[in-house]
Amino acid sequence: DIVEVEDGKYDSGGITIESSGTQSKPIIIRAKNTGEAELTGSTYFTFRKNEHITLEGFNFTSAKYTVVKLEACNNIRITKNIFQLTESEGESGKWLYIGGYWDDGSILSHHNRIDHNIFRDKHQLGNFITIDGGDQVSQHDRIDHNYFYNIGPRHDNEMEAIRVGWSELSLTDGFTVIEYNLFEDCDGDP
């Protein structure tokens, strides 16, 4: 199936996706014209136990701290979107989050791709992209051909452009590939 969103501004609140496509017949959720469907206010997506879905071409200006969340998903592609969220002072935000399913930490995410997006202007704690997991970090995810711009000011912790894992997951293997991205003025967390 293809869900195509017309140009305009939308404040639709939380959208939870609980359907899946297949490798030969993925579900595609896209803006009719790249960047012209603006998701504002409290709009966010939660993908839960999904596979073979593409989210494409949206302009995220929402005031949520996470606008795309993948819980125990595989083969999800986030592509050609613009992320420039409206942040609240003092609120930590993980704009795009990949993790496990917390009711059952044994269900992990894997083989997801984040590509050809723009992430810009993050000034509160948190990350543009966070890859976590349950008992181990999400595996075989790929982050490529994205533009990361303007994260800061410098902070001692929790302000990386991309964070893969954390202390509790540091001894697990993620096999994450991060390549061909451009980082400009990304000086949040050393």
Buried (B, 14 or more C-beta within 10 A) or exposed (E): EEEEBEEEEBEBEEEEBEEBBEEEEBBBBBBEEBBBBBBBBEBBBBBBBBBBBBBBBBBBBBBBBBBBBBBBBBBBBBBBBBBBBEBEEEEEBBBBBBBBBEEEBEBBBBBBBBBBBBBBBBEBBBBBBBBBBBEBBBBBBBBEBBBBBBBBEEBEEBBBBBBBBEEEBEEBEBEBEBEEBEBEEBBBBE
